[in-house]
């Protein structure tokens, strides 16, 4: 695994030409994307995330056979994006582990996994950002389809489960 050139600090300041952090309630939000042959969908997915929603995107490419890394490098020109490329394919589980490890190394307080194939609607990140970072609600969120299987696809719906002692008011 090796890092590839990309921006490390978030949100571009148009006058200075560099990125500044936009933490929510003092918490750094990192969006990780475990990528494998995602050249055709990566740009659409990342561009669908509402601006100023996350402090840093991390794309971890699992030795794709297409131009996923080139697409990520183009996206890194105008958004906070770090690119990691595995030297050999480690599989989906290994890719997820790299995503979380790198996010923690970057000092994240909140980590959101977003699949780069537009499997889930990236616009949901904006709606959930305040809820998760407010400190008033501790929650677990997952995606499930109508048959209650984890990680549903097109018919997925977001479900939030309250933890004991949390408040949703």
Secondary structure, DSSP 8 states (H G I E B T S, - for coil): -EEES---S-SEETTTTEE----BTTB-EEEEEEESS-TTTHHHHHHHS-TTS-SEEEEEE-S-SSSHHHHHHHHTTSS-EEEEE-SS--HHHHHHHHHHHHHHHTT-SEEEE--TTS-S-TTHHHHHHHHHHSSS--EEEEEE-TT--BS--TT-EEEEEE-TT----
